[in-house]
Amino acid sequence: MNELQSLQTSLQTSFLPFWIILLPLIGLIINAVITPLIFRGVHNHLHKTKVIFAGSVATLVIFISFLLSCYAYFILSSNSSAIKSPSYLWPNIDTLKISFQLVIDKLSIILCLVVTAVGSLIHLYSIGYMGKDDGVVRYFVFLNLFCFSMLLLIIGNSLPLMFFGWEGVGLCSYLLIGFWYTDKEKLQNATKAFIMNRIGDIGLLLAMVLIFKSIGTLEISNINQIISTYQSTYQNTYQNIQQITQQTLDSQTITIICLLLFVGAIGKSAQIPLYTWLPDAMSGPTPVSALIHAATMVTAGVYMIVRFSPLYQASPTAMAVIATIGAGTALFAATIAIAQNDIKKVLAYSTISQLGFMFLACGVGAYTAAIFHLLTHAFFKALLFLGAGSVIHACQGEQDMQKFGGLRKYLPHTFVTMMIGSFAISGLPLFSGFFSKDEILFSVLALPYGGSGLYLIATITAFLTAIYTARLISMTFLGEERFTVMVRKYLHESPSVMLVPLYVLAFLATIGGIFGLHHFLVPNNYSEIVIFSKLPEIGIHLPLTEREVMISSAFISIVGFILGLTLFRTKTKESKSIRKIFKIPLSIQRVLENKYYVDEIYDYILVRPLRLFAYHCSIFVEQYVFDLVIVLLQRVIFSLGKKLRTLQSGDVQMYLLFFLLGITSFLFLALNFKG
């Protein structure tokens, strides 16, 4: 207990966490209240000024939040303690006592830097991309609200605070997917995303209830206090950690809690079976897809698993489930991505696949590798989405890659930056994705919860990733031009306000692997942020060494990328189909193009029966319950009123008689029942 008290007293108390999350809220208030007053009734020629003002405010507050996050990072780099805000009592109901407190430690600071850095670039990019939209102020309000909610999710020190941010980012996702709400399809996609996320949230809520019942607290630091108390055992074997944890909770309860938390992660991070909302989320503005549905919100599930890693280390069953679903989702989504023709849908399924990689890493206990890949993925996936937005912006809203081709000479800057992003996601040597992917592949082999089967699935997925990414580049920028004369007439490179974020992200996607080379380049980096910083290697027999894994993964990535470039570099006006290239039956191509018909299966098994049930319930309830009850109640009241109104005779003497009778009855009751 003395160790725990000394750990708590070593925490630095500061208002810095409050300012990091409040700045986006300030930008939100300015754009929601002040900006409309300033530009009320302005003419069209001032619309550009309004866009610049609203965009500058929204971007500036996120950038200042980024600078404060950098300051917090340097504090944590020089001091092992965390930064906590003053604690304020929130609900205090019987034994439920929750404090409103924000804590920044060496895990949450990485996510803070990702959200604010990538968020600042995407806010800046949006000034150019959304410049002609009439709802641009509303757009920046929603983006600032999202950043506030995401930061609260990351640094909130209790499950209710995390859940508040969790629901906040879900709300912003709904608002931004359906940003163009006059389009019925976009509104339906927003509703679908909202409902499917609520399904996952049920698991998170049940986990919170079970945690409170079992442990008696919802404070994250208290939930992990056993690991904090026994800090000296971090480098011990998994078995010792399990023995320590099981002194408080039995293994069955731990497993149930872990699986319920994972259900919430499945919904938020779009894993099997709750992944179908993410591809449809691409109907929102492309910068939204880059920020929310690629770089930040969808990684919240991975962050939560890592945050509660002490519990997961005590449940081999939960770890196996996470690894299996992560690996399965990664491969499943990659096979779909290779057959899609919508440029944003390819990137959407790619995101699902990469999230599967992160969960695979969590499932085998490689939490550091999961966070490392989360970091590099934020760089190269945001870059690819913004590059796709630049292409769509230049091609008058067209998203079908079969109608692109030859854009390299028209969009040279977009081509160069997207090539860098494609190198990174494909895992080509020296780019950021190569190092983080290799770390996961090696961990799958090296750690006790991994295995050769999972390694094989991950390797095949990496190969497919290189192919479909090269296919996207080839069909979009190379080969013969397939776009219309009207598109060619207006083709233009994006403005500087959009190109600057692309080049910054391209730079980060190139050198991002440096953040993981802790062995000799960065001795005090984030690789020590996770509880089990030194992973056990006792009794583990590796079929391959790390060098062999690195060489083989590099070879697979290079071969896959070259294959994708050469096979899909079309020479004709018609795009080559994967059926002709890979010599597969037409039926398989249709299955892949239609995403294995999962949406149709869900519609047939779940949506239609529920709609039919709701329809019949509405008829029965309205006709035989509400209508009958209301009609009967109306008749009773009417009849009673008709009889009682005869007492209203207008005779004052009769009224006085009733008054005296009432007073007499009251006195009689008071005297006889006063005891």
N, C-alpha and C positions, 0 to 999 in steps of 0.2 A: 504493500500500500504506500510505503514511503517513496518507492520508485515512481509510482503513478503521480503522487503529489509533486515530486521534484520535476517530473516531465511537464505537468500542467503549469507550474510556476515559471518554467523556462519559456513559455509561449509569450510572444511580444503582443501587447495590447495596442491597437492603433485604429484610427478611423479610415485608414487606407482602403480596406476592403469595401467599406460603405461608399467611398468616392468612386471606386472602380465600377460599381453597379449603378450608382446614382446618375452618373454622367449621361448614359443613354436615356435615362428617364427625363433628365433636363432637356435633352434634345427633342424628345417626344413631346414634351409640354410646349416647347417653343413652336414647333411645327404644327401642333394640333390647335393651339390657341392664338399665338401671336401672329404667325405667318398669314393665316386667313384674314386677320384684321388689317394687316399691312396691305395685302393685295386684294382687298375686297373691291369687286367691280372693276378690276383693271382690264385694259384692252388687250387684244391678242398680241400686240407688239411688245408687251411687257411679260409675256408668258416665259420667255427665256430667262429673264431676270428672276422671276419667281422660282424657276427650276434651280438656278444657280444658288439662290439664297437658301432654299430648303435643303438642297443637296449638300451645300457647304456646312450648314449647321449640323446636319445629321452625320456627316463624315468627320467633322472636327471633334465632336464629343466622343466618338468611338476612337479616334486617333489619340486623344488625350488619355482615354481609358487604357489604350495600349501602352502609352508612355508610363503611366502609373503601374501597369502590370510589369513592365521592364524594371522599374524601380523595385517592385516587390521581389522580382526574380533575383536581383543583385543582393537584396537583403538576405534572401534565403540561401544564396550561394555562399555568403560569408558567415552565415549562422545556421546551424542545423534546426533551430526552432521554427515553429510556424508563426504566422501573423494572424492574430484573432481580433475581431472587433469587440467593443464592449457588449456585454450580454444584457438583454432586456427580456423580462418574463413575458411570455406570450400567453397561451392558454394555461390555466391553472385549475384543473377539474379533478378533484379527489387526488388520486395518485398520478394523474397525467399532468406533468409539469414540463413544458417545452419552452426553451429560451430562444429568442430571436438573436442569433449570433452567426457571424460570417467568419470562416477560417480559411486562410490561404496557406497551403503546405506545398511540398515539392511535387505533388501529383496535380493538384488543382491549378497551380500556376502555369503548367504547360497548356492546359485547356484554356485558361484565361488568355494566354498569349496567342493561341490559335484563333480564338473567337474574335479578339480585338484586332489582330493584325490582318487576317483574311477579311474580317468584316469591314475594316477601313478601306481596303482595296476595292471590295465589291461595292461599297457605298459610293466611292469615287467613280467607278466604272458605270454605276447606275445613272449618274448625272448625264452621261452621253447616251446611254441605251434607252432611258425612259424620258428623255428630254422633250419629246413631242406629245407625251401622254397627258391628258387633262387631269388625271388623278395622281399626279406625281407627288404632291404633298402628302396625300394619304398613304402612298407607297412608302415614303421615307418614315412616316410615323410608325407604320407596321414594322419596318426594319429595325428601328430603334427599340421598339417594344420587344422584338425578338431578342436582340442583344442583351437587353436588361434581364429577360426571363432566362436566357441561356446562362448568363453569368451567375444568376441566383441559384440555378440548378447546380452549378459547379461548386460554388463556395458556401452554400448553405450548410450549416453544421447539424441539421436534423432532417429526418426523413420528411416531415411535413413541409419544411422549407424547400427541400429538393423536389417534392411533389408539386409544390406551388409553381416552381420554375418549369417542371416537367409538363404541367398542364398549360403553362403560359406559352411555351414554344409550340405545343400542339395547336393552341388557338391561333397563333401567328401563322403557322403552316396552313391552317384552314383559310384564314383571311387572305393570304398571299397566293395560294393555289387558285382560289376563286376571285382573284383581284379584279379580273374583267367579268364581273358577276352578271352582266347582261347576256353572256354566252351560257346557254343552258348546260352544255357539255362540261365546261370548266367548273360550273357550280356543282354539278354532280360528282366530278372528280374530287373537289374539295370536301364534299360531304362523305364520300367513300373513305378518304384519308382520315377524316375526323372520327368516323365510326370505328374503323379498324384499329386506330390507336386507342380508342376507349376500351376495346376488347382486351388489349394488352394491359391497360391500366387497371383492370379488375384484378389481375394477378399481383400487381404492385401494391394495391390497396390491401388485399388479403395478406400479403407478406408483412405489411406494416402492422396489421392487427395481430398476427402470430408472433412477430418480434416483440411487440409490447406485452403480450400475454406471457411470453416465455422469459423475457429479460427484464421487463418492467420499465423500459425507456425507449425513446425514439431518437435520442441524440446519437449521431453517427460515431462521435468520439467515444461515447460510453459503450456502444455496441461492440466496438473494436478494442475495448479497454483491456481485454485479456492479452491480446497481442502487444498492446502498449506496455502493460505491466511486465511482461516477460520479453522485453525488447532485446535482451542479450541472447535470446534463442532464435533470432531471425535466420541465422545461418544454419540452424539445425535441420534435421531431416523432416520430411512431411509427417512421418509417424509421430514425432515428438510434438509437432504443432497440433496434430489431431488430438493427442492425449491431453494437451493443455486446454484446448477449446472444449472438449467433451466433459470437462469438469463442470461446466455451466449448462450445456445443452446436450441432450442425447442425440445420437447420430441421425435418427429418423426425423426429428424436428428440424435439425439443421438442413437436411436434404430437402424437406418440404419448403422451408423458407427460401433456400437457394433456387429451387425450381420455380417458385412463385415470382421471385425477383426476375428470373430469366424470362418468364412470360411477358413481364413488362418490357424487358429489353428487346424481345422478339418483335413486339408491336412497334416500338419506337425506332428500332434499327432495321426493320424490314427483313426479317429472316423467315424461313419456312415455318409455319404456313401463312403468316401474316405479312407477306411481302408485296402483295399485288397492288397496294395503294401507291407505292413509290413511283413506278413507271407512269401512272396516271397523274402524279403530282407534277409532271413535266409540263402540264398545261399552263402553269403559272409563268410569270416573267423569267427569262433565263438567269438573270443575276440571283433570283430567289432560289432557283435550282442549284446554283453554285454554292450559295451560302448555307441554306437550310438543309437541302436534300442531298448534299454531297460532303461538305466540309465540317459541319458542326452538329446540327440537331440529331441527325441519324447516328452519330457516334456517341450519343448520350448513353445508350444501352451498354456499350463497351466500357465507358467510363464508370458506370454504376457497378458492373461486374468487378472491375479492378479495385474500386473503392471498398467493396465488401469482400476482397480476396481472402481475408482470414476465415470467413465462414465457408467459402468455396473450397479452401484447402482442406477443410475438415469433412468434405463430402465427395468422395471419389465418384459416386453415382452421378451427382450433378455435374461434375467436371466432364465425365464421359458424355453426358447428354449435350452439353455445350459444344464439345469438340465435334461430335457427330453431326449435329445440326449445322454448325458453322462450316464444316467441310462439305456437307451435302448442299448447302445453299450456295457456296462458292462455285462448285462445279455446275450445279443446276442453272444458275443465273448466267454463267459464262456460255453455256450451250445455247441459251436464248439470245444473248447479245450478238452472237456471230451471224444470226439470221435476220436481224432487224435492219430496216432501211431508214427509219427516223433517227436523225443524228443524236437527238436528245434521249431517245429511248435506248440507244446503244449505251450511252453514258450512264443512264439510269440503272440498267441491268449490270453494268460494270460496277457501279457503286454497291449494289446488293452483293455482288461477288466479292468485292474487296472487304466489305463488312464481314462476310463469312470468314475471310482470312483472319480478321482480327479476333473473331469469336473462337476460331480454331486455336489461335495462340493462347487465349484465355483458358480454353478447355484443357490444354496440356500444361498449364501453369506458367506459361511464358508471358507474364503480365508486362514486363518491360518491352518485349518485342511487340505486343499489341499496341501499347502507347506509342512506340516508335513508328509503327506503320500508320497509326491514326494521324500522327504529325505529318509524315511525308505524304500521306494520301490527301490531307487537307490542301497541301500545296499543289500537287499535280492534278487532282480532280477539279479543284476550283479553276485552275488554269485551263483545263480542257473544256469545262462548261462555259467559261467566259469566251474562250476561242470559238466554241460553237455559236455562242451569242453573237460574236462578231460576224461570223458567216451568215447567220440568219438575218442580222441587221443589214448586211450588204445585199442579200438576195431577196429583199422585200418580204421577209417572213417565211420563206420556203424552208422546210426542214427535211425533205426527202432527199437522201443522198443520191438516189438514182437520177435526180435532176440537177446535180452539181457537176463536178469534173472540171479539171483545168483551171481551178481558181487560184492556183499558185501564183500566176503572173499578175492577177488582179489584187490579191490580198497577201503580199509578200510578208508583212510583219505578222499577220495572223498565222500564216503557214509556218514560219520559223518558230514561233512560240508554241504552237500546237504540236509541232514535231518534238520539241523538247519535252512537253507534257506526255506525249506518247512514248518517248524513250523511257521516261521515269516510270510510268505505270506498267510498261512491259517488262521492266526489270533489267534493262540493258546496263552493262557495267559502267560504273562511275556516276550514274544518276541515282537520285535519292531512293527510288523504289527498289533498286537492286539490293541495297543494304538492308532495308527493312524486310523485304520479302525473304531474303536469304536467312535473316535472323529467325523468321518464323519457320522456314523449312528445316533449319538445323534443330530448332527447339522441338519440333514434332518428332524428330528422331532421338534427340538427346534426353528428353525428360520422361519420367516414369509413366505419365498419362498419355504419351504419344505412341506412335507405332508406325510400322512400314505401310500399313493400309492407308492411314491418314496422309502419310507422306506421298504416296502414289497419287491420291486424289488431288492434293495440293499442287503437285508437279504438273499433272494434266491441266489443272485450272490455270496455272501460270503460262503454259504453252498456248492454251486457247485465248488467254488475255492478250498475248503478243499478237496473235493472228487477228482477232477482231479489232484491236486498236489500229493495226497497220491497214486493215480493210477500210476503216473509217477515214484514215489519212489518204489512202489511195483513191477511194471513190469520191472524196471531196475535193482534193487538190491536184491529183494527177490524172493522166489519161485525157481523153477527148472531151471537149465541152459539151454538156448536155442540157444546159439551162436555156431558157427562152430568150428571144430577142429583147423583150421588155426588161427582163432581169439584167441582161448584158448592158442595156442602155444606162441603168442606174447603178451598176456595180462600182463600189468605191471602198477604199480602205477606211477603217474606223478612225474616228478623231483621236487626238492625243490623250484626251481624258479617259478613253477606253484602252488605248495601247499601253500607257504607263503601267496600270495594274497587271496587264499581260506580261510585260517584261520583268516586273518585280517578281511575280509568281514563277516565271520561267527561271529566274536566277535561283529562287528558293528551291524549286523542283530539281535544279541541277546540283546544288551544294548541300541540300538538306540531309544527305547521308552522313555529313560530318557530325551531326548531333548525336549519332549513335555509335560513333567510333571512339568509345570511351577508353579503350585499352591504352591508347597512346596519344590521342589528339586532344581530347577534352576530359581531363581527369575528374572534374567536379560537375559532371553534367547530370541530366535528368534520369539517367539509367539507374540511379540509386534512390529514386523517389518511391518505388514500390516496396512494400513491406519485405518481400523475400528478394532482396537485391542480389544475393549470392545464391544461385540456384543449385540444388544438390546434384551431385553426380556420382554418389556412392552406389556401387553395384549395378551400374548401367553399362550395358555393352553396346557400343555404337557400331552399326553396320558400315557407316561412312564417317570420315573425319569432316570437320568444318570446311577445310580447304576443298575436299572433294565435292561437298554439297555446293559450295560457292561456284566451282568450275562447271559443274553439271547444270546448275540453274542458269548460269550465264549462257552456256551453250544452247539450252532449250529456248531461252528468251530471244537470242539472236536468230536462231533458225526459224522460230515462229514469226518473228517480225519480218524477216526477209521473205518468208513464204507468203505472208499476208499482203505485202507490197506487190509482189510479182503476180500473184494469182488474181488480185482484184483490180489491177491497173487496166481498166477497160479500154479497148480499142474501137468500140462501136458506140453508137448512140444508146443502145440498150445495155443496161447493167447486167453483168454476168450473175447468174444465180448460184447459190452454194450447191445446188443439186448437180449442176454441170461441172463445177470445179472439183467437188469432192466425190463425184460419182455416187451419190446417194439417191434412193427412190424419191419420187415426188411427194409421196405421203409423209416421209420424214421431214422434208423441207417445209411442208405445210404445218406440221406439228410444231416445228421450231418457230416458224413465222407467227403462228398463233399462240405462242407461249405455253405449249402443252395443253391448251384449252382449259387452264386452271380457272380463269375468270368465268368461263361458260359452265364449268362444273360447279363452282360456288353458286352461280346464279340458279342452276337447276336444282341443286340439293338444298340450298339455304334460302336464297333470296325469294324465289317464286313461292315456295311453301309458306314462308313467313308473310309475304304479301297476301296470299290467299287466305291464310288464317286471320290476318288483321282485317281483311275485307269482310269476312263472314262475322268476325267479332263485332265490327262496327255496325253491321246490319242488325245483329241480334241485340247488342247492348242498346243501340239507339231506339230500335222499334219495340223491344220487349222489356227493356229495363228503364231507360231514361224517359221515353215517351209515356209508358204506362204509369210510372211513378209520378212524373210531373202532372199528367192529366188527373190522376187520382188525388194528388195533393191539392191541385187547383179546385177540384170539385168539393173536397172536404172543407177547404178554407172558404170557398164561396157559400157553401151551405151553412157553415157555422156563422159566418158574417151576416148572412140573411136572417138567421134567428136572433143573433145578438143585437142587431140594429133596432129591433122592436123595443129594446130597453131605452132607446133614445127618443123618449116621448115628448121632451120639451117641458115637462111638468116639473117645476122647481121643488115642489113639496115631495115628489117621488124621489128626486135626487137627494134631498136632505134625509129621507127615510133610509136610503141605501147607505148614506154616509154614517148615520147613527148606528145602523146594524153592523157596519164594518168596525167602528170604534169599539162597540160593545164586544164583538167577537175577539178583537185583538186584546182587550183588557182581560177577558175571560181566560184566554190562552196564557197570557203573561202571569196571571195570578195563580193558575193551577199547575203550570209547568215551569215555575221560576227555579225550582231546584233541579 
